[in-house]
Amino acid sequence: MDSGTVDRDGGVDDTAPRYRQVAADLRGLILDGRLAPEQNLPTQQSLRRRYGIGRGTVQSALQVLREEGLIEEGVPGRAARVARRGATLQPLGHHIARAFAARHVRLDVWALTAEQLSKAVQIQTEAIRAGEHRPESVAVRVLLPDLETRHPYPCRIGDPDDPRPLQRLRHVIRTYAGAMEHSLTALAEEHLVDDVRVEVRGVPTIPGEKRYIINGSEILTGFYQVRRSHMHNSADGSSLDVLELYSDGSLFPLVRGEAAGPVPDALDEARFEQIQQWFDTRWEYVARPLPLGA
């Protein structure tokens, strides 16, 4: 293994934090298949010797890979191992990390808020700055509930006319969508990615599911449930009982092309096309620009 971070042109970025260099090297081995699913990683002691680093640096590098869903936690006396593909559902960060390893990144997203997407994307923008990978283009389209419609959730139990739960949702939408937009456009401003296009639009409805269409080859679908919870209103210190949508983070994948194997499934191909058309038609005919700065 190289001790530095290898970019597309074969150079090594020695300016990145050491733990990110090690994480990038191990990530490359996993995504390239040189470390297979369920295969043990070298022990922490072996990694310390191989890279000439301390215990804390090794642990920080492994934590990056855990957060991306690429490795599973080890047990006392045994090393961590590469996550099993298909045996467990991977978190969004895992899929976004794989997406940003491509030469051209394309994401179409439909969700309640952009919170998880924003966090996953910001990790990848940091990875780009660290030289771990360098896509040539990034194109992101995000559909979210608009900021004018009186959506049915969240709502206060016993007083559905109380505007505060919906005001909070609008604040969350603006905050995370704005952070995501800023982190991506900054890549172009810093001349780290040649072509960056990011647009957020609103639709006058609330989602029953979230969908991520990734690089035209994978679709992730997760479902929102309704739950009763407490909302703390920081403006006046009050606590409200509300009904809100939530997701446990589970994402169910649908793949096409080479990722689907040597014999594509015709039904999966048709389903993929239908979902992409669903997104495209709503983007073109229904959605309107979302005023994130309001």
ZIHUTA-V501443 format. One line per field, one symbol per residue. ss: DSSP state (H for helix, E for strand, C for the rest). phi: phi as a letter, one per 40 degrees, with the letter a starting at -180 (. if undefined). psi: psi as a letter, one per 20 degrees, with the letter a starting at -180 (. if undefined). Layout:
# ZIHUTA-V501443
ss->???
phi->???
psi->???
This chain:
# ZIHUTA-V501443
ss->CCCCEECCCCCEECCCCHHHHHHHHHHHHHHCCCCCCCCECCCHHHHHHHHCCCHHHHHHHHHHHHHCCCEECCCCCCCCEECCECCECCCHHHHHHHHHCCCEEEEEEECCCCHHHHHHHHHHHHHHHCCCCCCCEEEEEEEEECCCCCCCCCEECCCCCCCHHHHHHHHHHHHHHHHHHHHHHHHHHCCCCCEEEEEEEEECCCCCEEEEEECCCEEEEEECEEEEEEEEECCCCEEEEEEEEECCCCCEEEECHHHHCCCCCHHHHHHHHHHHHHHHHHHHHCCEECCCCC
phi->.ccbcccccgcbccccddccccccccdcccccgcbcdgcccdcdcccccccgbccccccccccdccccgcbbccbdgbccbccccgcbcccddccccccccccbbbbbbbacbbccccccccccccccccgcaaccabbbbbbbdcbbccccbcaccgacccccccccdcccdcccccccdcccccccccfcbcbbbbabbbbcabccabbbbbfgbabbbbbcbbbcabbccccbgcbbcbbacabcgcbbcbbagccchcbccccccccccccccdccccccbbcbdccccc
psi->qqiappahjjrpojiqqhhhggggghghhghijhoqpjpqrqrhgghgggilrrghgghgghhghghijhqqprqpiqrqrpqpphhqpqrhhghhghgiirhpppppporgrkghgggghhhhhhhghijhrnqhqpopppprprjhqnqhqqqppimiipigghhgghggggghhggggghghhhghjkhpgopppppqqqlrpqirqpoookjippppqqprpqprpppohgjjrpqpqprqqqjipppqprrbhhirhnqphghgggghggghggghhgghgqqppnhi.
